[in-house]
Amino acid sequence: MNFTDHMAVATWTAAGGWHDSAIVPYGPFSLDPATAVLHYAQQIFEGLKAYRHDDGTIWTFRADKNAERMIRSAQRLALPALPSEDFLCSIEELVAADIAWVPTAPEQSLYLRPFMFATEAFLGVRPAKRVTYCCIASPAGPYFASGLKPVSIWISTIYARSAPGGTGEAKCGGNYAASLLPQQQAAEHGCDQVMFADAAEHRWLEELGGMNVYVITTDNELITPELTGSILEGVTRDSILTLASEFGLTPVERRIAVDELLDGIGSGKVTELHCSYLPESKSGADHSEIFCSRFRSAYVSYISSSSRKACTRKPSYDAANK
């Protein structure tokens, strides 16, 4: 995996707030062995992409939503909130510095990974008083190199990704670490992904290790599990719910029982199971292919109408170290 030449950084301290923001050469961090994140996992991150359009301009997709979610994640992990304006400026300045890295080929993009972690060196269970923010970037190809195709899913009713009152609605590394063992088990059973049920009853669908889930029925409903505090609210999830009605689908947010899903697949009432917006047809119906191709066209249109162009504001990041 290749990373671009630069990264955006900023420091927060309890005494001084956010300061020392800059675009600097990409490189490693030096951490004290007692650095808080290594012991107490006080860390959050985001993920989004920058796209090069046919006219050569570079756009991100709904980056303001990632900024808002990072603030919510920070609040849950007792980390300082990075203002949305600073989040967006860090992305814009990084893309501007490494604009040559943004791919030009179809279905390729520049993946952006903003993250924040506790960097105070101490041992003790309390919020850190020193925090580092960073954003790095890497060129990315299609999610599935061989093209869109069905994925097989292993439903885990033993392990849970998150529990009520936990950190499920925050985008933090611990949630993903908790999904790794079940993901290994899914692979051992010949499956591509693992789907988690709720922690209390192991009865209700929640999400995959890294994707929200959607069910399409013969009633033309697009159903996704309602947000309960243990499910990460995806930016793509919100976009799909917004666009669904354009394809004759009624978006519904409610609890979905594992038994309801399996019975629906068996009876044919459930025609498709989607992860993000990648379809898996369960009944042989051609609606999946039609929906996928039409949705991808609308998705591109949505990028054009709802995204923000990189580097459009007065820079707030010090680019002297470019």
N, C-alpha and C positions, 0 to 999 in steps of 0.2 A: 504494500500500500504506500503510495507516495503522498507527501504533504507539500503544501505550497511554501514559498520562501519566507513568509512572514506570519506573525500571529498578533492578535490584539490582546493587550493585558491591562489590568488595573488592579489596584490594591485598596482594601478597606481596612481601617482600624477603628476601634471603638472610640478613640480620642479624636481622630481626624476625618472620619467618614471616607468616602471614595476619593482617591487621588492617584497621581502617577499613571494616568491612562496614556497609552502609547501604542503605536504599531512598531514592532521590533522584529529582528530576524528570528525565524523559527529555531527553537532550540530547547534543550532539556531544562527542567527545574532542579534546583538543589534543595533537598529537604532534610531537615534534622530528623534523626530517628524517632524523636518524640512528637513529630508533627501530628496535630490532632486528627487529621483526616485518616491517617494510617491506623488509628486505634478506635475511633468512634464514628467513622464513615459519614462525617458531616459534609455532604457533597451533593450537588445537583447538576443537571446538564439539560441541554436542548439539542435538537437536530432539525435542520432545514436545508433547503437547496437554493442555489442561484442558477438561473437559466439564461442562456444567450439566445435572444430572439433573432429572427431572420434579418432584421435591420442592424444587427450588431450590438444593440443595447442589452444590458444585463438586468434581470429582474429577480426578485425573491418572491416566494408565494406566502402571503399573509404573515409576514414576519412579526407584525404587531401582535398576533395571537401567541406566537412563541414567547415574545417579551412578557405578555401578561401571564402566561403559564409559568414562566420562570420566577416571576414575583410570587405567585402562589406557592410554588415549590419551596422558595427561599423561606417564606413565612412558616411552612410546616417543618422545615429542618433547622429553624432558629438561625438562619443566615440573613445577612443584610439584603434588602431588596435593591437590585440594580435598576435605576429608573429606565422606563421603556425607551426614552430618548437616547440614553447612553448605550443601551443594548443595540438599538438599531444603528446608531452611529458606528459602533464597533464593527458591525457586519459590513456596513457600506464602505468604511475606510479599508477594511481588510480586502474586500473584493476589489476596490480601486487599486490597492497596492499590488495585488496578484491577478489583475484582470486577464493577463495572458494565459493563466491556468484554466480559465473557464472554457470547457469543451465546446466545440462547434458541431459535433456529430449529433444526429437525432437521438433522442432518449438519453443523452448524457448531460451531466450537470456538475456543478461544483458543490460538494457536500460541505456544510458548515456545522461545526460542533462547538457551540458556546458551553462553557462549564464554569463552575465555581466550587471552591473547596477551602476548608479550614486549614490555615497554614501556621497558626500559632503553635509553638513547641511547648507542650505541657502534658502532664498526665492528670486527669481529673474529669469527671463527667459534668461538663458545663459548656455552653456555647463559646466558641473561639472568639477571641478579641482581635484576631487578624485573619483576613480572608483574601484569597486571590481569585480574580476573574480572568478567564482567558477564552479566546475563540481561535480555533485552528480550522484549516480547510483542506480538502482533498478532492481531486477529480473523481467522479463516480459514473459508472456505466449503468445500463439497465439493471433493475433489481434482479430479474431473472435473465441471465445471459443468453439462454436458449429461447427466450420469448415467453409470453404469457402461457401458463399451463396450469392445470389443477394441482393443488397441493393436498397431501394426505395429513390428517389431523388426529392426534392422540389426545383423548379427553382424560385429564388427570382429576380424579376425585379423592386423592390422598393428600397431595401437596397443594398448598394455596399460594398464590402470588402475593396476596396481601390480606389483611384482616380488618374488620370494622374498627375504626379508630386508629388504624395504622397509617402507612405512608403511600397507600396505593394510588391516590390521586396526585401525588407528587412524582416528578420525573427524577428519581434518584437511583444511584447505582445499586443500592441494596435490594431494590425490587427485582432488578435484572439478575443479580447474583442468586436470588431465591428461585429463579426460574431455570437455572442452568442444569440442576440435577434432573428435574422433570423433562427438560429438553433432551437430555442424554437418554432417558428412558424411552421417550418418543422415538428417537433414532434407533434404539435397540429393537423396537417393534416395527421398524420400517416406515416410520412416519416422518414427515418434514417439519411439522410444527406441533406444539402442545397447546391445548386449550384448557384454561383453568375454570373450575367451578368456585362457588363462594366458600369461604373458610368456615362459616358457622354450620351449614347443613350439607355442604358438598352436593348441592342439588341444583343451584342456579348458575347458568352460564355467566362468566364475567368477561374475560378477554384472553387473547393469546399472549405469548411471552413478550411480543413487541408490537401487537396490532389489536385494534378493536375488531369486533365481529358483528356481522349483519346477516340476517336471514330474510330471504324473499319467498313469499307464499303464493299460492294460486289465487289468492284474493288481491294480488298486487300490493301487498303490504311489504315495506322494508322495515324489519324490526331489528332493533339493537338494544342490548341491555341498558336499562336506565342507570344513570350515575348515582352511585350509592356512597361514595367516599373511598371505595377500594378499587375503583376503575380509573385509569388515566384518561382524561378527556382529550382525545386526539384532535389536532387541527384538521386532519383529513376527515375525521368522523363528523365534525361540524359541517364541513363542506359537502359531504355526501348527503347529510340530512337536508341541507339547504337545496341541493340540486335534484333530489329524488323525484319531486313532483313534476319536474320537467319531462320525466320519462314515464308518467302515468303511475308512479309508485307513491303510496301513502306512507310517509315516515312515521314510525311508531317507536317510542322509547318506553320499554316496560321490562319486567323480569321475564326471562325465558328459562324454563326448566329443561334440564338435560333430557329427561324422558320426553318432553314435548318435542324437542328437536329430533330425537331419534325416531319417535313415532311418526312425526311429520315426514321425515325422509322415507320411512317405510311405506307410508300411505300415498306419497306423492304430493301431499299438501305443501311440503317444503320443496321448492324447486331449485333453490340455489343457496349456497353458503359462501359469504364473502368475508375476506380478511382485508381490511382497508378497502381497496376497490378492486382487488384481484379475485375473480370469480371461480368457484368450484361448483359445477353443475352436478346435481345428485340424481336428476331424473331423466337426463338425456334431452331435456328441452333446449331449444336453440335460443331461448330468451337470454341466456347467459352471454353468449357471443355477441348478440345484438346490443345488450345493455353495456357490455364492456367497451365495444368500439364506440358507441354513441357517448358513453360517459367520458371516455378518454378525450373525445373531441370537445365536449363541454368543459372538461377539466382544464384543457389548454386555454379555452376561451376565458374561463374563470381566472386563470393565472393572469391573462392579459388585462382583465377588467378590475381585478381585486388586489393585484400585487403592487409592490412599490419598486421604483427604479433605483438602482444602486447609486449612491453618491450624489444625492440631489440637494442635500442641506449643507450649510456651513460646517466644516469638520470640527468636532469637539475633541478628537483624538490627536495627540501630538505625533506627527508623521516625520519628525526630525531624524528618527533612527531608521528610516527606510533604507 
